[in-house]
Amino acid sequence: MNRAVTDTILRLEQFIPTVDDALAVPHEAGEFMHAMILASGAKRGVEIGTSYGYSGLWIASALAENGGTLVTIDHDARKSEAAQAYFEAAGLANCVDLRTGEASDVIASSSGPIDFVLNDADKENCIRYVELLADKLGDRAVVLTDNTVDLADQLADFVTWVRRRGDFYSMGLTVGNGMELSVRLSAPRDG
């Protein structure tokens, strides 16, 4: 990870505690995602829930190292504007496609194959987001759903649902606020 990225991450880590609407993964979760993306060779990522761009910095920097790109989605234009400035400061703007709008609409208009997803927006729609993404995911694509420990009650139905699907292998991780790691076992084939 280059100095511009690490400096920008540190700036955001200092900024996040000063506001009450910065929804960010903990540092260790960022490191975990970064390492996972590097190890898997993932090139196309989607982040649902940009906020101020903290997790996006970790994800985009790893995807960039792999020669890839990130589509990140948030409904709040003010946060998107701030996140864009952080991506620019980190030198990652050329590999980040920041979209402001409803996640369902953006996902529906996206194409695949997608290699990595951070599912970290409104918890009541986590199932819907994965349903919309399922046919766009490549073989062995990873979907990480955040907050499965600290918001366990809100995500209990999601965890049960994803673990029952035959096309994912899914398990819980105690990294950060808890994450459900779901690996796409097979993707539909044309012809």
Kinemage of the C-alpha trace (Angstrom):
@kinemage 1
@onewidth
@group {chain A} dominant
@subgroup {mainchain}
@vectorlist {calphas} color= white
{ca met a 1} P 0.000 0.000 0.000
{ca asn a 2} L 1.496 3.320 -1.003
{ca arg a 3} L 2.095 6.334 1.227
{ca ala a 4} L -0.751 8.419 -0.246
{ca val a 5} L -3.253 5.677 0.661
{ca thr a 6} L -1.905 5.108 4.175
{ca asp a 7} L -1.809 8.860 4.867
{ca thr a 8} L -5.415 9.233 3.680
{ca ile a 9} L -6.536 6.292 5.819
{ca leu a 10} L -4.886 7.942 8.843
{ca arg a 11} L -6.619 11.262 8.057
{ca leu a 12} L -9.974 9.497 7.920
{ca glu a 13} L -9.258 7.617 11.162
{ca gln a 14} L -8.750 11.009 12.824
{ca phe a 15} L -11.884 12.471 11.193
{ca ile a 16} L -14.337 9.607 11.883
{ca pro a 17} L -14.582 10.118 15.685
{ca thr a 18} L -15.399 13.814 15.174
{ca val a 19} L -18.739 13.181 13.423
{ca asp a 20} L -21.746 11.076 14.339
{ca asp a 21} L -22.633 9.849 10.856
{ca ala a 22} L -19.362 8.182 9.797
{ca leu a 23} L -20.219 4.516 9.378
{ca ala a 24} L -16.852 2.827 8.986
{ca val a 25} L -15.450 -0.633 9.488
{ca pro a 26} L -12.757 -0.929 12.168
{ca his a 27} L -9.102 -0.768 11.081
{ca glu a 28} L -8.614 -4.543 11.418
{ca ala a 29} L -11.574 -5.185 9.092
{ca gly a 30} L -10.018 -2.866 6.526
{ca glu a 31} L -6.721 -4.724 6.758
{ca phe a 32} L -8.520 -8.058 6.442
{ca met a 33} L -10.397 -6.997 3.293
{ca his a 34} L -7.232 -5.582 1.764
{ca ala a 35} L -5.302 -8.822 2.370
{ca met a 36} L -8.188 -10.991 1.134
{ca ile a 37} L -8.468 -9.054 -2.126
{ca leu a 38} L -4.715 -9.176 -2.708
{ca ala a 39} L -4.607 -12.924 -2.015
{ca ser a 40} L -7.590 -13.751 -4.229
{ca gly a 41} L -6.480 -11.601 -7.161
{ca ala a 42} L -9.948 -9.976 -7.271
{ca lys a 43} L -10.224 -7.243 -9.898
{ca arg a 44} L -13.838 -6.070 -9.897
{ca gly a 45} L -15.359 -4.948 -6.627
{ca val a 46} L -18.609 -3.449 -5.411
{ca glu a 47} L -19.052 -1.663 -2.101
{ca ile a 48} L -22.580 -1.029 -0.871
{ca gly a 49} L -22.346 1.814 1.627
{ca thr a 50} L -19.497 4.233 0.880
{ca ser a 51} L -20.047 6.628 3.796
{ca tyr a 52} L -16.897 8.814 3.865
{ca gly a 53} L -14.826 6.269 1.937
{ca tyr a 54} L -12.834 4.551 4.690
{ca ser a 55} L -13.501 0.931 3.714
{ca gly a 56} L -13.405 1.953 0.059
{ca leu a 57} L -9.785 3.076 0.483
{ca trp a 58} L -8.786 -0.373 1.752
{ca ile a 59} L -10.754 -2.145 -0.982
{ca ala a 60} L -9.790 0.122 -3.889
{ca ser a 61} L -6.095 0.109 -3.042
{ca ala a 62} L -6.030 -3.717 -3.108
{ca leu a 63} L -8.102 -3.887 -6.303
{ca ala a 64} L -5.759 -1.332 -7.914
{ca glu a 65} L -2.756 -3.494 -6.997
{ca asn a 66} L -4.517 -6.345 -8.831
{ca gly a 67} L -5.203 -4.113 -11.839
{ca gly a 68} L -8.872 -3.738 -10.959
{ca thr a 69} L -11.596 -1.230 -10.106
{ca leu a 70} L -14.227 -0.537 -7.458
{ca val a 71} L -17.826 0.610 -7.844
{ca thr a 72} L -18.900 2.134 -4.533
{ca ile a 73} L -22.462 3.212 -3.773
{ca asp a 74} L -23.987 5.612 -1.254
{ca his a 75} L -27.330 7.417 -1.168
{ca asp a 76} L -25.940 10.525 0.577
{ca ala a 77} L -24.545 13.052 -1.933
{ca arg a 78} L -22.696 14.988 0.792
{ca lys a 79} L -20.825 11.882 1.934
{ca ser a 80} L -20.142 10.864 -1.673
{ca glu a 81} L -18.541 14.242 -2.316
{ca ala a 82} L -16.336 13.896 0.758
{ca ala a 83} L -15.418 10.297 -0.145
{ca gln a 84} L -14.459 11.380 -3.671
{ca ala a 85} L -12.024 13.903 -2.194
{ca tyr a 86} L -10.437 11.159 -0.071
{ca phe a 87} L -10.139 8.834 -3.087
{ca glu a 88} L -8.454 11.654 -5.016
{ca ala a 89} L -6.066 12.400 -2.141
{ca ala a 90} L -5.106 8.725 -2.029
{ca gly a 91} L -4.474 8.646 -5.786
{ca leu a 92} L -7.268 6.122 -6.309
{ca ala a 93} L -9.860 8.211 -8.167
{ca asn a 94} L -8.959 6.591 -11.490
{ca cys a 95} L -9.930 3.138 -10.225
{ca val a 96} L -13.033 4.120 -8.216
{ca asp a 97} L -16.461 4.654 -9.747
{ca leu a 98} L -18.386 6.397 -6.968
{ca arg a 99} L -22.142 6.341 -7.558
{ca thr a 100} L -24.720 8.244 -5.553
{ca gly a 101} L -28.192 6.759 -5.511
{ca glu a 102} L -30.250 3.807 -4.408
{ca ala a 103} L -28.070 0.714 -4.121
{ca ser a 104} L -30.717 -1.542 -5.686
{ca asp a 105} L -30.852 0.630 -8.815
{ca val a 106} L -27.071 0.819 -9.170
{ca ile a 107} L -26.643 -2.924 -8.624
{ca ala a 108} L -29.385 -3.747 -11.128
{ca ser a 109} L -27.628 -1.663 -13.795
{ca ser a 110} L -24.179 -3.147 -13.088
{ca ser a 111} L -22.596 -5.916 -15.111
{ca gly a 112} L -20.493 -8.848 -14.015
{ca pro a 113} L -18.480 -10.746 -13.299
{ca ile a 114} L -17.862 -9.207 -9.884
{ca asp a 115} L -15.121 -10.715 -7.701
{ca phe a 116} L -15.597 -8.954 -4.343
{ca val a 117} L -18.503 -7.274 -2.557
{ca leu a 118} L -18.698 -5.409 0.738
{ca asn a 119} L -22.358 -5.483 1.761
{ca asp a 120} L -22.412 -2.729 4.386
{ca ala a 121} L -25.426 -0.471 3.945
{ca asp a 122} L -28.974 -0.659 5.291
{ca lys a 123} L -29.239 -4.036 7.002
{ca glu a 124} L -32.888 -4.614 6.090
{ca asn a 125} L -31.889 -4.842 2.414
{ca cys a 126} L -28.846 -7.135 2.701
{ca ile a 127} L -30.765 -10.099 1.278
{ca arg a 128} L -32.109 -8.027 -1.606
{ca tyr a 129} L -28.637 -6.756 -2.496
{ca val a 130} L -27.180 -10.269 -2.630
{ca glu a 131} L -30.164 -11.465 -4.672
{ca leu a 132} L -29.525 -8.685 -7.191
{ca leu a 133} L -25.808 -9.460 -7.269
{ca ala a 134} L -25.954 -13.271 -7.320
{ca asp a 135} L -26.020 -13.740 -11.099
{ca lys a 136} L -23.316 -11.075 -11.546
{ca leu a 137} L -20.813 -12.794 -9.252
{ca gly a 138} L -17.958 -14.795 -10.714
{ca asp a 139} L -16.950 -18.231 -9.462
{ca arg a 140} L -15.326 -17.948 -6.031
{ca ala a 141} L -16.436 -14.337 -5.659
{ca val a 142} L -16.497 -13.163 -2.051
{ca val a 143} L -19.365 -11.264 -0.421
{ca leu a 144} L -18.530 -9.814 3.004
{ca thr a 145} L -21.522 -8.601 4.981
{ca asp a 146} L -20.535 -6.321 7.863
{ca asn a 147} L -21.919 -5.984 11.407
{ca thr a 148} L -22.971 -9.593 12.013
{ca val a 149} L -21.818 -9.447 15.639
{ca asp a 150} L -22.702 -5.922 16.767
{ca leu a 151} L -26.014 -5.946 14.832
{ca ala a 152} L -26.666 -9.687 15.134
{ca asp a 153} L -30.420 -9.303 15.678
{ca gln a 154} L -30.823 -7.187 12.542
{ca leu a 155} L -28.786 -9.605 10.419
{ca ala a 156} L -29.995 -12.951 11.821
{ca asp a 157} L -32.412 -13.532 8.921
{ca phe a 158} L -29.712 -12.659 6.385
{ca val a 159} L -27.198 -15.045 7.954
{ca thr a 160} L -29.736 -17.893 8.005
{ca trp a 161} L -30.774 -17.158 4.414
{ca val a 162} L -27.254 -16.995 2.933
{ca arg a 163} L -26.108 -20.137 4.770
{ca arg a 164} L -29.055 -22.086 3.332
{ca arg a 165} L -28.298 -21.124 -0.261
{ca gly a 166} L -26.710 -23.950 -2.212
{ca asp a 167} L -24.609 -21.605 -4.327
{ca phe a 168} L -22.643 -20.066 -1.431
{ca tyr a 169} L -20.373 -21.376 1.267
{ca ser a 170} L -20.898 -18.967 4.138
{ca met a 171} L -19.444 -18.610 7.600
{ca gly a 172} L -19.153 -16.020 10.353
{ca leu a 173} L -15.957 -14.150 11.184
{ca thr a 174} L -15.201 -12.214 14.354
{ca val a 175} L -13.147 -9.615 12.489
{ca gly a 176} L -14.129 -6.032 13.304
{ca asn a 177} L -17.857 -5.783 14.028
{ca gly a 178} L -18.349 -9.334 12.773
{ca met a 179} L -18.584 -10.285 9.115
{ca glu a 180} L -20.364 -13.009 7.194
{ca leu a 181} L -17.963 -14.376 4.587
{ca ser a 182} L -19.932 -15.845 1.688
{ca val a 183} L -18.072 -17.462 -1.220
{ca arg a 184} L -19.918 -18.003 -4.501
{ca leu a 185} L -19.531 -21.678 -5.322
{ca ser a 186} L -20.862 -21.613 -8.851
{ca ala a 187} L -22.106 -18.986 -11.253
{ca pro a 188} L -24.625 -19.564 -14.034
{ca arg a 189} L -23.104 -20.366 -17.396
{ca asp a 190} L -24.380 -19.205 -20.794
{ca gly a 191} L -25.064 -21.954 -23.367
